[in-house]
Amino acid sequence: MLKCLRYSVQSLLVLSSLAFWPTRAGADVPAWQPQANTQESFDTGTKADYPAATVALGTGNWTLTDAVLGSTAADRKLGTQAVRLQQNGRLTMEFFLPTGAGSVTVQHAIYGTDASSSWELWAQAASCNCNKWTKVGNTVFTTTGTLQAVSFTVNITGGVKFEIRKTSGGAARLNIDDFVVTEYDGAAPPSIDNDNLALGNPSGATTDISFPNNYLLVKPQFAIGYNRDQGKPNWVSWHLDISNRGPSDRQDDFRPDPQLPAGWYQVQSNSYVGTGFDRGHNCPSADRTSSIPDNSATFLMTNMMPQAPNNNQQTWGDLEGYCRTLLPNNEVYIVCGSYGVGGTGDNGYMTTIDQGRITVPNRTWKVIVVLPVGDNDVSRISASTRVIAVDMPNSNTLNRDWGTYRTSVDAIEAVTGYDLLSALPVSVQAALESQVDTGPVL
């Protein structure tokens, strides 16, 4: 592991007691880092063309895909060069940092006068002995031509390497500079309990209205990654324990969601009438019966997807009921959604309803994480925690036994493009996401 070896060991020893470090000439941020840091400035190496190639930089070899090392006046940089990514460009570390990572800080800005871009940080742990990348933190939205620093909490022990992925596509270009990794210091992850997004934001959904098909709706009862153009959620995430169950009746007050931005089409309570598909809850009504407001929230149309009646009322419904049988001794984290186009309901096969404004999904999926009741939930999830993942057809002819549709989290991620359980340590994700549950179904 190279630790900012720009200066002699003697110089570092002399300055080791200083609280602050001098800055690199011409830079606006500290260039000298404590010895526990690794910093890549991208000021060495040459790459002038966008096709993928591996470049030797100060810290080691990095592969730049749809990216160059830019040094023009329009490149936002702290030294002589910055990485410039276009389309769905990637910046990939081709070596493992052997002592883990506590945090990563990255400088980012739009190139020249280009439009905004979005990007993500992904990590791969050497301990998993696989080629699995895991998303770290939330999607970042770069909206200014001035370099801004963004920090990610990583807390990965052992060998780790990183990749930056530009996710917005298109012609807009993105500058990345000064990539700084601090060693993992053994700090425990923060305590997280009963949070509907405790296990992560699967698609990096955001409240930025510029991303209408990956729009985040956060409610006390659940969180939604909403897709405006499909008129349904991409996913819904929630926590369930015995406190969510109570005497409140089913409200049946299906209605548009007033939290959607002004001007967006709002699915109506009657939008499914006569289609042959149910208004299928993602977060079920029976998971929120502790109060009338909690139950009523589940009838917002942003929580609905078109489900074949036998999917909704039988197989899917039986799985929902099974989750509630795990209470009160357990608490459960659940994230579910749908993907694909075209399902078969009472009136046959359809791809859309409501004059094309609601997409009928081809498949419905759910991931369930089961924990004994306790505190510090995320920190208590280990490689032996029970995780149930299912992926079932949106059809009236599916098997009534939900257990026959069990699959792995990895398989669901592969077909949806989401990063599930992203808040868990990388090593735990690798162990849990590759397994197919074999536990009881009744």
C-alpha positions in Angstrom: 0.0 0.0 0.0 1.5 3.4 -1.0 0.7 6.1 1.5 1.3 9.4 -0.2 5.1 8.8 -0.7 5.6 12.2 -2.3 7.9 13.2 0.5 10.8 11.5 2.2 10.3 9.3 5.3 12.5 11.8 7.2 10.2 14.7 6.3 7.1 12.7 7.4 8.8 11.9 10.7 9.6 15.6 11.3 6.0 16.6 10.5 4.2 13.7 12.2 3.3 15.8 15.2 1.7 18.6 13.2 -2.1 18.9 13.3 -2.4 20.3 9.8 -0.5 19.6 6.6 0.8 22.0 3.9 -1.1 22.1 0.6 0.2 20.9 -2.8 1.3 23.8 -4.9 -1.6 25.3 -6.8 -4.2 23.2 -4.9 -7.1 24.2 -2.7 -7.1 21.1 -0.5 -4.5 19.4 1.6 -2.1 17.2 -0.4 0.0 15.8 2.4 -1.9 13.1 4.2 -1.3 11.2 7.5 0.5 8.0 6.9 -2.7 6.0 7.3 -4.1 7.6 4.1 -3.7 6.7 0.4 -4.2 9.6 -2.0 -4.3 9.4 -5.8 -4.0 12.8 -7.4 -4.1 11.6 -11.0 -1.3 14.0 -11.9 1.0 11.3 -13.2 0.3 9.0 -16.2 -1.0 9.7 -19.6 -4.3 8.8 -21.3 -5.7 11.0 -24.1 -8.3 8.6 -25.6 -11.6 7.3 -24.3 -11.3 3.5 -25.1 -10.6 1.4 -22.0 -6.9 1.2 -21.0 -4.9 0.6 -17.8 -2.6 3.4 -16.7 0.2 3.4 -14.1 -0.5 6.1 -11.6 1.2 7.1 -8.4 -0.6 4.6 -6.2 -0.7 1.7 -8.8 -2.5 0.7 -11.9 -6.0 2.0 -12.6 -8.2 1.2 -15.6 -10.0 4.1 -17.2 -13.0 3.1 -19.3 -14.7 5.8 -21.4 -12.4 8.1 -19.6 -9.2 10.2 -20.1 -6.7 12.0 -17.9 -7.7 15.6 -18.8 -5.5 18.7 -18.5 -7.4 21.3 -20.5 -8.7 24.5 -19.1 -12.2 23.0 -19.0 -11.1 20.1 -16.8 -11.7 20.9 -13.1 -8.6 19.8 -11.3 -6.5 20.5 -8.3 -3.1 19.8 -9.9 -2.2 19.2 -13.5 -4.7 16.6 -14.4 -8.1 15.1 -13.4 -10.0 12.1 -14.7 -12.7 13.0 -17.2 -15.5 10.5 -17.7 -18.1 10.4 -20.4 -21.2 8.2 -21.1 -21.1 5.4 -18.5 -17.4 5.8 -17.8 -15.6 3.9 -15.1 -12.5 4.5 -13.0 -11.2 1.2 -11.5 -8.5 0.5 -9.0 -6.6 -2.6 -10.2 -4.9 -3.4 -6.8 -6.1 -4.0 -3.3 -5.3 -1.7 -0.4 -4.2 -4.3 2.2 -5.3 -2.6 5.4 -8.9 -1.9 4.6 -10.7 1.4 4.3 -12.5 3.6 6.9 -13.6 6.3 4.5 -13.1 7.6 0.9 -13.2 11.2 -0.1 -13.4 12.3 -3.8 -13.4 15.7 -5.5 -15.9 16.0 -8.3 -17.2 18.7 -10.7 -18.9 18.9 -14.1 -16.5 19.3 -17.1 -16.6 22.8 -18.6 -20.2 23.9 -19.2 -21.6 20.4 -19.6 -24.8 19.3 -18.0 -25.1 17.6 -14.6 -24.0 14.0 -14.0 -24.6 11.2 -11.5 -22.0 8.7 -10.3 -21.4 6.1 -7.6 -18.6 4.5 -5.6 -18.3 0.7 -5.6 -16.0 -1.5 -3.5 -14.7 -5.0 -3.8 -13.3 -6.9 -0.7 -10.5 -9.3 -1.2 -12.0 -11.5 1.6 -14.9 -12.6 -0.5 -12.6 -14.3 -3.0 -15.0 -13.3 -5.8 -15.5 -10.6 -8.4 -18.4 -9.0 -6.6 -18.6 -5.2 -6.4 -20.8 -3.5 -3.8 -22.1 0.0 -3.9 -20.9 2.3 -1.1 -23.3 5.0 0.2 -25.7 7.0 -2.0 -25.6 8.0 -5.6 -23.8 11.4 -6.0 -25.2 14.2 -8.2 -22.6 16.6 -9.7 -24.3 19.9 -10.6 -21.5 22.5 -10.5 -18.3 23.3 -12.3 -16.5 24.0 -9.0 -14.8 21.0 -7.4 -16.7 19.7 -4.4 -15.6 17.1 -1.9 -17.8 14.1 -1.0 -17.0 11.6 1.6 -18.2 8.0 1.9 -18.1 5.9 5.1 -16.7 2.5 4.1 -15.5 0.6 7.2 -14.1 -2.5 5.3 -11.4 -4.6 6.9 -8.7 -6.4 5.0 -7.9 -5.9 1.3 -10.2 -3.6 -0.6 -10.3 -1.8 -4.0 -12.7 0.8 -5.5 -14.4 1.8 -8.7 -16.2 5.0 -9.6 -19.1 4.5 -12.1 -20.7 7.4 -14.0 -24.4 6.4 -14.0 -26.1 9.2 -15.9 -24.8 8.2 -19.3 -25.2 10.8 -22.1 -22.8 13.3 -23.5 -22.2 15.3 -20.3 -18.7 14.8 -18.9 -17.6 14.5 -15.3 -14.3 15.4 -13.6 -13.0 13.3 -10.7 -9.9 14.3 -8.8 -7.9 13.6 -5.5 -9.2 10.2 -4.4 -8.3 9.7 -0.7 -8.7 6.5 1.3 -8.2 6.4 5.1 -7.3 3.1 6.7 -10.0 1.3 8.6 -9.5 2.0 12.3 -11.8 -0.6 13.8 -14.6 1.8 14.5 -18.0 0.2 14.9 -20.7 1.2 12.4 -23.3 3.6 13.7 -26.3 2.2 15.6 -29.3 1.9 13.3 -32.6 0.5 14.5 -36.0 0.2 13.0 -35.2 2.4 10.0 -37.0 1.7 6.8 -33.9 2.3 4.8 -31.5 0.7 7.3 -30.3 -1.8 4.7 -29.6 0.7 2.0 -31.2 2.6 -0.9 -31.3 -0.1 -3.6 -31.3 2.1 -6.7 -29.7 5.3 -5.2 -33.1 7.0 -5.5 -33.1 10.7 -4.9 -35.5 13.6 -4.2 -34.1 15.4 -7.2 -37.0 15.8 -9.6 -34.5 15.6 -12.5 -34.6 11.8 -11.9 -38.4 11.1 -12.2 -37.9 7.4 -12.7 -35.8 6.9 -9.6 -37.5 9.3 -7.2 -37.3 8.8 -3.5 -40.4 9.1 -1.3 -39.6 8.8 2.4 -42.6 8.2 4.7 -42.8 7.2 8.4 -44.3 3.8 7.3 -42.0 2.9 4.4 -39.6 4.3 1.7 -40.3 4.2 -2.0 -38.1 4.3 -5.1 -40.8 5.6 -7.5 -40.9 5.4 -11.3 -43.1 8.2 -12.7 -43.1 6.9 -16.2 -44.2 3.5 -15.1 -46.7 4.7 -12.6 -45.5 2.3 -9.9 -42.6 1.8 -7.5 -39.3 0.3 -8.6 -39.1 -0.9 -5.0 -40.5 -0.3 -1.5 -38.5 -0.9 1.8 -39.8 -1.2 5.3 -39.1 -2.5 8.8 -41.6 -4.8 10.6 -41.9 -5.7 14.2 -44.7 -6.4 16.7 -45.1 -2.7 17.4 -46.4 -2.2 13.8 -49.3 -4.6 14.5 -52.4 -3.4 16.3 -56.2 -3.1 16.4 -56.7 -0.6 13.5 -59.0 -1.8 10.7 -58.1 -1.9 7.0 -58.9 1.6 5.7 -59.3 0.8 2.0 -58.8 4.5 1.2 -56.9 4.1 -2.1 -55.9 7.5 -3.3 -53.2 9.5 -5.2 -50.0 10.4 -3.3 -49.9 14.2 -2.6 -46.1 13.9 -2.0 -45.4 13.5 -5.7 -44.0 16.7 -7.4 -46.4 19.1 -9.0 -47.2 18.4 -12.6 -46.5 14.6 -12.4 -49.2 12.2 -13.4 -50.9 10.8 -10.3 -52.3 7.3 -10.5 -55.9 7.4 -9.3 -57.9 5.0 -7.1 -59.9 3.8 -10.2 -56.9 3.5 -12.5 -57.0 -0.3 -12.2 -60.7 -0.8 -12.6 -61.7 -3.3 -15.3 -58.1 -4.2 -16.1 -58.0 -7.7 -14.6 -55.2 -6.7 -12.3 -55.3 -6.0 -8.5 -54.0 -2.9 -6.9 -51.2 -4.8 -5.3 -49.6 -3.5 -2.2 -45.9 -3.5 -1.9 -45.9 -2.7 1.8 -49.0 -4.6 2.9 -51.9 -3.2 4.8 -51.6 -5.9 7.5 -48.0 -4.8 8.2 -49.2 -1.4 9.4 -52.2 -1.8 11.7 -50.9 0.0 14.8 -52.8 3.2 13.9 -55.3 4.5 11.4 -52.7 6.9 9.8 -50.2 4.0 9.4 -52.7 1.7 7.8 -54.0 4.5 5.6 -50.5 5.3 4.2 -50.3 1.8 2.7 -53.3 2.7 0.4 -51.4 5.5 -1.4 -51.3 4.6 -5.1 -47.5 5.0 -5.1 -47.4 1.9 -3.0 -49.3 -0.1 -5.6 -48.3 -2.3 -8.6 -50.5 -4.2 -11.1 -50.6 -7.7 -9.8 -52.3 -10.8 -11.3 -55.0 -11.7 -8.7 -53.6 -15.1 -8.0 -50.1 -13.6 -7.5 -51.4 -10.9 -5.1 -54.1 -12.8 -3.2 -52.5 -16.2 -3.0 -48.7 -16.8 -3.5 -47.6 -13.2 -2.7 -50.2 -12.9 0.0 -49.1 -16.1 1.7 -45.5 -14.9 1.8 -46.7 -11.6 3.4 -48.6 -13.7 6.0 -45.5 -15.8 6.7 -43.5 -12.7 7.5 -46.0 -11.8 10.2 -45.8 -15.2 11.7 -42.1 -14.5 12.5 -43.3 -11.9 15.1 -43.0 -11.2 18.0 -39.8 -13.0 18.6 -38.2 -11.6 15.5 -38.1 -8.3 13.6 -38.0 -8.2 9.8 -36.5 -5.9 7.2 -38.3 -6.2 3.8 -37.6 -4.7 0.4 -39.7 -5.7 -2.6 -40.6 -4.6 -6.1 -41.3 -5.6 -9.6 -39.5 -5.6 -13.0 -40.0 -6.4 -16.7 -43.0 -5.7 -18.8 -46.1 -7.7 -19.3 -48.2 -9.8 -16.9 -51.3 -12.1 -17.2 -54.3 -11.2 -15.2 -58.0 -12.0 -15.3 -58.4 -10.4 -18.7 -55.2 -12.0 -20.2 -51.8 -10.6 -21.0 -51.2 -6.8 -20.8 -48.2 -4.6 -20.9 -49.8 -1.4 -19.6 -53.0 -0.2 -18.1 -54.6 3.3 -17.5 -54.1 4.3 -21.1 -50.4 3.3 -21.0 -49.6 5.3 -17.9 -49.0 2.3 -15.7 -46.6 -0.5 -16.6 -47.7 -4.1 -15.9 -44.6 -5.9 -14.5 -43.6 -9.3 -15.7 -42.1 -10.4 -12.3 -42.5 -9.5 -8.6 -39.6 -9.9 -6.1 -39.0 -9.6 -2.4 -36.0 -9.9 0.0 -36.6 -10.5 3.7 -34.0 -10.3 6.4 -34.9 -12.0 9.7 -33.4 -10.9 13.1 -34.2 -11.8 16.7 -35.6 -8.7 18.5 -32.8 -6.5 19.6 -30.9 -3.2 19.2 -28.2 -2.1 16.8 -29.9 -4.0 14.0 -27.4 -3.5 11.1 -24.5 -4.5 13.3 -26.3 -7.7 14.3 -26.7 -9.0 10.8 -24.0 -11.6 10.1 -23.2 -14.2 7.5 -25.5 -16.6 9.4 -28.6 -14.3 9.3 -31.6 -15.8 7.5 -32.4 -14.0 4.3 -35.3 -15.0 2.1 -35.3 -13.9 -1.5 -38.2 -14.7 -4.0 -38.8 -13.9 -7.6 -42.2 -15.0 -9.0 -44.1 -14.5 -12.3 -46.9 -11.9 -12.4 -49.4 -14.4 -13.6 -52.6 -16.2 -12.6 -51.0 -19.6 -13.3 -48.1 -19.4 -10.8 -47.6 -22.0 -8.1 -49.4 -21.4 -4.8 -46.2 -22.4 -2.9 -44.1 -19.3 -2.6 -41.1 -21.4 -1.5 -40.7 -22.7 -5.0 -39.8 -19.2 -6.1 -36.9 -18.8 -3.7 -33.7 -17.5 -5.3 -30.6 -15.6 -4.3 -30.2 -11.8 -3.7 -27.4 -11.9 -6.3 -29.9 -13.2 -8.9 -32.4 -10.4 -8.1 -29.6 -7.8 -8.3 -28.6 -9.2 -11.7 -32.0 -8.8 -13.3 -33.0 -5.5 -11.6 -29.6 -3.7 -11.6 -30.2 -2.7 -7.9 -27.7 -3.0 -5.1 -29.6 -4.7 -2.2 -28.4 -4.8 1.4 -25.8 -2.2 0.5 -25.6 -0.9 4.1 -24.1 -4.2 5.3 -20.4 -4.9 5.4 -19.1 -6.1 2.1 -18.0 -9.5 3.5 -21.5 -10.0 5.0 -23.2 -9.1 1.8 -21.0 -11.5 -0.2 -22.0 -14.4 2.2 -25.7 -13.6 2.4 -26.5 -12.6 -1.2 -25.1 -15.8 -2.8 -27.3 -18.1 -0.8 -30.8 -19.5 -1.5 -32.9 -19.9 1.6 -33.9 -23.5 2.6 -35.7 -22.6 5.8 -39.4 -23.3 6.7 -42.2 -21.8 4.6 -45.1 -22.4 7.1 
